[in-house]
């Protein structure tokens, strides 16, 4: 009895709330109230948007910020689910990879306006007369600016799992399901989290297009910071733009402190290294929940359920890149049949596109789209090269210093989230005042948001770089250029390629915003494929929208296949840890 009483007392002590429980409960309840309040707005009839249009009164910004943040959080949740499923299938199945990775190249190259052109009408018809239809279209648009780089990051990590860890999973006879949750996901976690932060910021970059939607005769303006910025630009209201920037900064600081910094500190335990790291990231939010009693006790059942699910012995295909060298004759026949199916499907899709376009366009329109595409391609190459030279050294310097990364993290998120539209007043004024060429001086707007893909991935790579390898380099007295070329650049190379691929695709996407700049009645337009698609979308010219998107997809896919994919394969083959 005494032992039983002792156990009961211990359990009661563990469940007794402390002051940390009260603080955590206030945060949790507050977040739930905000989510419920914001969610109620999506069930309103569509006519409410006309009765209560977006106002530039700063007092409305808290509600607008809440609506925008909810859309972005829902999109990041959908992006995470998509990433786990899509990246796992692509990394585990060689035949699926042949289709899914090129398809991912195409998806990341389809501009956000390309998705909005066809999804707004679909969702509006799916929920007629309701705000929910427009909300889902906006969430999907934000999703398309978040999901692709997260998927590339996890795919890259799963393809570069150290061989000794793979051998350990085989020694423990882990099933495919167990290996996924015990090895693949933990190993991918550091890079995935930094890319999730970048994706969240990328959503801000396109938030204007996703909330102030104009497709032909269809115009939908959802309450949010994006639509607030669009109206401020239209009315040339500099004070409203300042308020919007301030609201963005505050929102980014809040979700950095409450969401991303705790996740970064929690995921530090997944770093691959054989010696203890010198510094570990910290989070007051994570420390707060770790000090609670009742809340931690309530999560025990969820932890047990998660452990039970991850321990299921479900057989999944195992990743074995070397297996392709030992394929039997039947396997080669299946591969040949699979390639034939892919080529047939591609040819049929090309034929359908040709039939649709040839009904209203001629060969001269194709030449114009290709010419504009080549001009945009030149801009992308120059801008990615400049961003690489600037941000790779800075990213390495930050990533190797966890405490510095903590301080830089919210600033980098804010800079990555800064929409190109907010820079329009400065760029338009300078170009008009000094009579500069829009073809040259609008180009930096393309890299304004996408350069951060390179920085975030390099920081992730440097942060995940094993401490024991750094110590080994110090033991061999590797310094200067030898350290860069022999140690750190090979270590971060797979991460850099992931960032460069997504930055390249993001630059093509951003060209639609960057090659057409407006400030009040002043409109500037550079020659390029982004301006071509933007003009066709505004005019509701669907054949030219399809032609522009198809041209962009083909160019991005060929660029990735001819440059980034060979570099990706080189990093996987020659620069793999373990």
C-alpha positions, 0 to 999 in steps of 0.5 A: 500500500505504501508503494501504491500511495507513493506512486499516486502521490508522484502522479499527482505531483506530476499533474499538478499545474505550475506557473509555467502551465498557466503561461503556456495555457494562456498562449494556447487558448489565445492562439485557439481564440484567434484561429476560431475568430479568423475561421468564422470570417471564411464562412461569410457570404461573398457579398460581405466583401463588397459591403466591407471593402478593404480599407487603408485605415491602420486600425484594420491591419491587425485583422488583416494580418490575422487573415493573411497569417491563417492562410499562410499557416494552412498553406504551410501545413498542406505543403508539409503533408505534400512534402512528406508524401511526394518526396518520399515516393520520388526518393524511394521509387526509381520509376516514380522519380523519372516522372515526379522530379521533372513534374516538380520542375514544371510545377515550380516553374508555373507562375502563381498567376498561372495557377490563379487563372484556372483555380479561382473560377473552379473554387468560386464555382465549388462554393458559389456565393461564399468567401470560402471559395476565394479563400481556398483559391488564395491558400492554393496560390500561397501553397504553390509558392511554398511546397516545391522548395520544401519537397526538393529539400526533403528529396535531397536529404533522403537521397544523401543519407549517410551509408553507415546510417543506412547500414544501421537500419539494415542491422536493426531490421527496420521496415520501410515505414520505420526507416522513414520515421527513424532515419529519413525524416530526422536526417532531413529535419534541419534542412526542411525546417529552414526551407519551411521558414523560407517557404513561409517568407516566400508566401509573403512575397506573393501575398499581393497576387494571392489576395488581390486577384484579377483574372479577366473580368473576375476580381476578388479582393480578400481582406489581408495585408496583400490586398492592403498593399495592392490598394496602397500602391494603387492610391500611391499611399506611402504611409499605408505602405509603411504601416503594412511593412510594420505589420509584416515585421511584427507578424514575422517576429511573432511566428518566429518566436512562437513557431520556428525558433522552438522548432529549430531548437527542438530539431537540433538533436537531429544533427548528424555528428559523432561529437557534441556540438559546441553551441545549441540553438535555444528558444524561450518558448520551447523552454516554457513548455518543457517546464510545464507539468500538466500540459506535458502530462497531457501530451504523453498519450499523443507521444505514445500514439506517435511512437506506436504509429512510427513503430508499425512494421509496414513494408515500403520500397527501399532506396538503393541507387546502386540497384540500377546496375544489377537490373535483370532483363525483365526489369529492363523491359519494364523500364523500357515500357515505363519510359514509353508510357511517359513519352506517350503521355508527354506527346499526347499532352503536347498534342492537346496543347498544340490543338488548343493554341493553334486555334487562335495563335500562329507561329509568330506568337510562339517566336515572341514567347520564346524570345521573351523567354530567352531574355528572362533566362538571361536575367535569371542566370546573371542574378543567380550568379550574383546571389551565389557569390554574395550569399554563399560566404555569408550563409556559411559564416552564419550557419557555423555560428548557431547563436548568430543564426538565432539573431539573424533568423527573424531578420532573414525571414523579414527580408525574404518576405518583403514583397517586390511590390513594396519596392515599386515606389523606389524603383519606379521613381528612380527609373523615371527620374533618371530615365533608366532602362526598365529592362535592366533596372527592374531585373533586381526585383526578380531576385529580391525574394528568391535570393534568400532560397540560396541563403537559407539552404546554405545556412541549413547546410552549414548548421548541419555540417558535422562538428567532428569534420570541422575538428578534423579539418582543424587537426589537419590545419586546413585554412583559407581557400583549401578549407573552402574547397576541401571542407565546407563547399563539398559539405554544403554543396547538396544544400546549395544545389537545392537552394539554387534550383528553387531560387532559379524557379522562384526567379522565373515566378517572380518575373511576372511581378518584377517585369511589370511595375506600377506606382499610381498611374505610372506603369513600367514594363520590361521585355520578358516572359513574365511581362508577357504572361502578366499582360495576357492574364490581365487581359483574360487572353487564355491562349497566350497565358497557356503559351507563356506558361508552357514556354516557361515550363519548358525552359525551366525544365531544360535549364534544370535538366542541363545544369542543375540535375547533373550538379545534383547527381555529382553531389549525391555521387561524390560529396555524400557524407558517410 
